[in-house]
Amino acid sequence: MDVLKIILTVVQVLLAIALITAVVLQSGRSAGLSGTISGGAETLFGKKKGLDELLGKVTIAVAILLGALCLILAILR
């Protein structure tokens, strides 16, 4: 049982690193007048749209997996 906890803890750390990486790689949502002028053109023409959508889905999936793993580890302890 101790080996299982160690393996799940290592997976938990790896998922946390993956979640941080996915969030950091996403482009920011610009707000205000400067965001409207500079960021509006990128949204209009779809620049990086596919990558941002993929990173958004990856973020959600990794966050769900990380949450479930945290619950499993809490039950095992």
KEKE-3310 file (N, C-alpha, C; in steps of 0.2 Angstrom, whole numbers, plus 5000, padded with zeros to 4 digits):
npx = (5004:5010:5019:5010:5005:5016:5018:5007:5008:5019:5014:5004:5012:5018:5007:5003:5014:5012:4999:5002:5011:5003:4994:5003:5007:4996:4989:4987:4971:4968:4963:4954:4957:4970:4971:4960:4964:4977:4975:4963:4964:4971:4962:4952:4957:4960:4973:4983:4973:4969:4979:4977:4964:4967:4976:4967:4958:4967:4971:4959:4956:4968:4967:4955:4959:4969:4962:4954:4964:4969:4959:4958:4970:4969:4959:4965:4975)
npy = (4994:5006:5008:5011:5023:5031:5030:5036:5049:5054:5054:5064:5075:5077:5079:5092:5100:5099:5105:5118:5122:5121:5132:5143:5143:5148:5161:5178:5185:5200:5216:5231:5247:5246:5232:5230:5237:5231:5217:5213:5212:5200:5191:5193:5188:5175:5171:5160:5154:5140:5134:5140:5135:5121:5121:5126:5115:5105:5110:5110:5096:5091:5097:5092:5078:5080:5085:5073:5064:5070:5068:5054:5051:5057:5049:5037:5040)
npz = (5000:5003:4993:4982:4987:4986:4972:4967:4973:4966:4953:4956:4958:4945:4938:4943:4939:4926:4925:4929:4919:4907:4910:4911:4897:4890:4881:4887:4892:4886:4893:4893:4884:4877:4876:4867:4856:4852:4855:4849:4835:4834:4839:4830:4818:4821:4826:4834:4839:4838:4846:4859:4862:4863:4873:4883:4884:4888:4900:4908:4908:4915:4927:4932:4933:4942:4953:4956:4959:4970:4979:4980:4985:4998:5003:5004:5014)
capx = (5000:5015:5021:5004:5004:5022:5017:5001:5011:5023:5009:5001:5017:5019:5001:5003:5018:5008:4994:5006:5014:4997:4991:5008:5008:4990:4990:4982:4966:4969:4957:4955:4958:4976:4969:4955:4968:4982:4973:4957:4966:4973:4956:4948:4960:4961:4980:4984:4966:4969:4983:4974:4959:4970:4978:4961:4955:4972:4970:4953:4957:4973:4964:4950:4963:4973:4957:4952:4970:4970:4953:4960:4976:4966:4955:4970:4978)
capy = (5000:5012:5009:5014:5030:5034:5031:5041:5056:5056:5056:5070:5081:5078:5083:5099:5103:5099:5110:5125:5123:5123:5138:5148:5144:5151:5168:5181:5189:5207:5220:5238:5250:5243:5225:5231:5239:5226:5210:5212:5209:5193:5187:5193:5184:5168:5170:5156:5152:5133:5132:5142:5131:5115:5122:5127:5109:5102:5113:5107:5089:5090:5100:5087:5072:5082:5085:5067:5061:5072:5065:5047:5051:5059:5043:5032:5041)
capz = (5000:5003:4986:4979:4989:4983:4965:4966:4975:4960:4948:4958:4957:4938:4935:4946:4935:4919:4925:4929:4912:4903:4912:4909:4890:4887:4880:4892:4890:4887:4895:4892:4878:4874:4874:4862:4850:4850:4855:4845:4828:4835:4840:4824:4812:4823:4828:4840:4842:4839:4852:4865:4863:4865:4880:4888:4885:4892:4907:4911:4909:4920:4933:4934:4935:4948:4959:4958:4962:4977:4983:4981:4990:5004:5006:5006:5020)
cpx = (5004:5017:5016:5004:5010:5021:5012:5004:5015:5019:5006:5006:5018:5013:5000:5008:5015:5003:4997:5008:5009:4994:4996:5008:5002:4992:4985:4976:4966:4963:4959:4956:4964:4974:4965:4959:4973:4979:4967:4959:4968:4967:4952:4951:4962:4969:4980:4978:4966:4973:4980:4968:4961:4972:4973:4959:4960:4972:4965:4954:4962:4971:4959:4954:4967:4968:4955:4958:4971:4965:4955:4965:4973:4962:4960:4974:4974)
cpy = (5006:5013:5012:5021:5034:5036:5036:5048:5058:5058:5063:5076:5082:5081:5090:5103:5104:5105:5117:5127:5125:5130:5144:5149:5147:5158:5172:5184:5196:5211:5227:5240:5247:5236:5225:5232:5233:5219:5208:5210:5202:5188:5187:5188:5177:5166:5166:5154:5144:5131:5134:5137:5124:5116:5123:5120:5105:5104:5110:5100:5087:5092:5095:5080:5074:5082:5078:5063:5063:5069:5057:5046:5053:5053:5038:5033:5041)
cpz = (5000:4997:4982:4980:4986:4975:4963:4968:4969:4955:4949:4956:4949:4935:4937:4941:4928:4919:4925:4922:4907:4904:4909:4901:4887:4887:4885:4889:4891:4889:4894:4885:4874:4872:4868:4855:4848:4850:4851:4838:4829:4835:4833:4818:4815:4825:4834:4843:4843:4845:4858:4867:4866:4872:4885:4889:4890:4899:4911:4913:4915:4927:4936:4937:4942:4954:4961:4961:4969:4982:4985:4986:4997:5007:5008:5012:5026)
residu = (MET:ASP:VAL:LEU:LYS:ILE:ILE:LEU:THR:VAL:VAL:GLN:VAL:LEU:LEU:ALA:ILE:ALA:LEU:ILE:THR:ALA:VAL:VAL:LEU:GLN:SER:GLY:ARG:SER:ALA:GLY:LEU:SER:GLY:THR:ILE:SER:GLY:GLY:ALA:GLU:THR:LEU:PHE:GLY:LYS:LYS:LYS:GLY:LEU:ASP:GLU:LEU:LEU:GLY:LYS:VAL:THR:ILE:ALA:VAL:ALA:ILE:LEU:LEU:GLY:ALA:LEU:CYS:LEU:ILE:LEU:ALA:ILE:LEU:ARG)
# end
